Structure formats: C-alpha cells, structure tokens
Amino acid sequence: MKCLRVLVVDDDQKFLDKTEETLSREKYAVTTVTDFESAAASIRQVRGRTVVLTGLKVGKATGITFLQETLKKYPQVPFIFLSTSPSLESVIGALKEGAYDFLRKPVDSGILLHSVARSIQKLNLSLDHEKHEKETHDRLARLQADLKQVRNLVAYKGFLVSMVGHDFKSILTVLDGYMQILNEKCAACTLEEPPLLLSQAERTLTRLRTMANTLLDYEAAESGQLRIEPKEFGLIAVLNECVAFYKPYAEQKKVNIRLEDKLPGIRVRGDAARVFQILDNLLYNAIKFTPSGGEIRLGAREDNNGFATAWVHDTGIGIPKAIHEKIFTESQILAGGNGGTARIGLGLNIAKKLIEVQKGRIWLESEPGKGTKVLFSLPK
C-alpha cells in the first residue's frame, strides 16, 4: 500500500488549518503540530513514513536543525520548506542539507499539491527500494553483480521521475491556463472563440505527448546517439510559436512576454521540434522566476561566424556569476527563484544536450537583481 502521510509543522494555526483542508481533499492523511518536539514524536510513530512540510523557523527552533536530526534516523523522509521571505543562502542551505523542495508563503494550492505529490512519489520509491533490499539480503553474495545493475537502474529511474516532474509540470501548467480561460469565457463567448481556445488546448496536449518522447531520448543523448532531423527552418517562427504557447501562463502571473522589435528573418539548420523543446525549458523557467509585473523578451540575431543566436531574457532575480559554469550540469541548483523557490538544472541539462547534438552551444548572462539572459546558437 502506498504511503500518503503528510506532517505539517508550523506555529501559524490558520496556515495549518488551510493546509490540512487542501491536502485532505486529495485523500492525504494529514497530521498538524505546532512544534518540532511533537513533530519528532509523530515521525517516530510512523517510522519515517511521511512527508514533512515545515517552516525555516517554528517558534524559536530552526527547521534546518530539525531536518538534519531527522535525516540521520530516517534518510528517506522528504522535506518541503515554506517561508515568507527566505534569503538565497537559506534556500540553497536547506537544499544542500537534503530538503526536497522550497516554496514561498502564501503558496498556491496547485503548486503545493504538485510538490507534495512529487515528495510522496519519492518517499514511496525509497520505501519500495528498502523493501526490495531486505528481501534480497540473504541472496546478496550470489546476486552481487545483478544488484549493482539494479541499483544503477533505480538511480536512472529516479532521474527520469525528476525530469518528468520538471517537464510535465510546465506543460500541464499551460494546459491549466487554457482551460481556465475556456471556463471563464464559455458562458458569454462568441461563436468563434471556443474553437480557438480548444485548438490551443489540443496543441498543449500534443506537446505533452512530445515531452513523453523526450524522456525516452535522454539515455540516447547520454551515449551520444540522440537522433535529430536537421533541416533549414525559420527561427523567428519557432520563437513566435513558443510565445503563443506560453502566453496564457504568463498572463496568469502578470508577466509581459513578447518578441523584441524588428527581428530579422533568420534561417538556421537544425531540428525545429528540438529547438522548440529548448525554448520550452528556457521560457518556462523565465516565467516561473520572473516576479509579477516583470517582462520576458525573446530575440535573435545573425552572427558573422556562420551561426545565429537566439535568447530568452527575463527581469527575474538573476543568477550569481560564481555558478554560471555549473548550471547546465545534471541536478545542479542554479539560484533562489522568485519568492524562494530554488531552480534545479534538469531542464537546462536537457537543453544543453539538445543544443550540442545540433552543433550549437548554450550559455547565459546574468547578475543578481538584474535578470537572466539565456542564449543559444545554431548553425545557419
């Protein structure tokens, strides 16, 4: 039976009541406490079979210390931290100590449920793995070589699950935006509007299916055998398509998204579908980490070296220069996102592989407080 327990630790009773109501509607077994001593007792009672939602501070006690002490005894417990105005150092510190996610209060119920669902999945995978290890303990000597292979497969499976969470979330968020618009307008719309909105929703579902295929491509990319279909195409048309795709999501966050003015008609050689996947990752991150009232611009230029360069430029929090060279590595933490959510480099890692297989490169220009500009080049 799958574990669906969630422990919420906070000294704000209103937050506890609201969170319990939200999670209980989704059939989670929720326990709420107001101090870490009670939280530790609750974790011992269920032998670590729970997800923990907690603040950086509860009363005078610190959540990081509680996380450290808990993970010594129950390393499988996923921690989700919530804070109103966390510093970048506290976000990175919590994730380095083993926190699974970091959210900003007040947190949207959809984002909270998504994070909890991923944490529950991680917990159950860990518990399943633990169960299988116990069952095979008496056969360890005879099956040592096979066990090594199984552990590698489990590790790879864990990476795929994380990538699914990252990429599917972006597509489903956009789909939610289209559906919300459809529900709001359907009662008073003209005859022309419903088919247009439904068409957008169909495009989103198509992208979801395409993303599933991308997961199957990852192993091939690791071995340098990723297949592409290179041909000449118009780069600006792909930029336009991506802007149209994400416009509802951007409008929900009150972020202005647009193409830069007077873009040249640039044609490049590559796989247009793969380029859309790259922009999909970049633009989703840009919208997610750009505060309300901010702006995202997409642009492109022709270079003199036989390449063309495109970019996504946001007015978000920015990324420290010290980690610019590391952010495209697998699972590398980039920076504290808008409101304290940390960026994880899975999407950028995928984008880098898709660019390199098309003989291009990807890099960024960013400073804390001055936004981020992610650029990539393709041959003409």
DAQUI-V749853 format. One line per field, one symbol per residue. ss: DSSP state (a for helix, b for strand, c for the rest). Layout:
BEGIN
ss->???
END
This chain:
BEGIN
ss->ccccbbbbbcccaaaaaaaaaaaaacccbbbbbccaaaaaaaaaacccccbbbbbcbbccbbaaaaaaaaaaacccccbbbbbccccaaaaaaaaaccccbbbbccccaaaaaaaaaaaaaaaaaaaaaaaaaaacaaaccccaaaaaaaaaaaaaaaaaaaaaaaaaaaaaaaaaaaaaaaaaaaaaccaaaaaaaaaaaaaaaaaaaaaaaaaaaaaaaaccccccccbbbbaaaaaaaaaaaaaaaaaacccbbbbcccccccbbbbcaaaaaaaaaaaaaaaaaccccccbbbbbbbbccccbbbbbbbbccccccaaacccccccccbbbbcaaacbbbcaaaaaaaaaaaccccbbbbbbcccccbbbbbbbbc
END
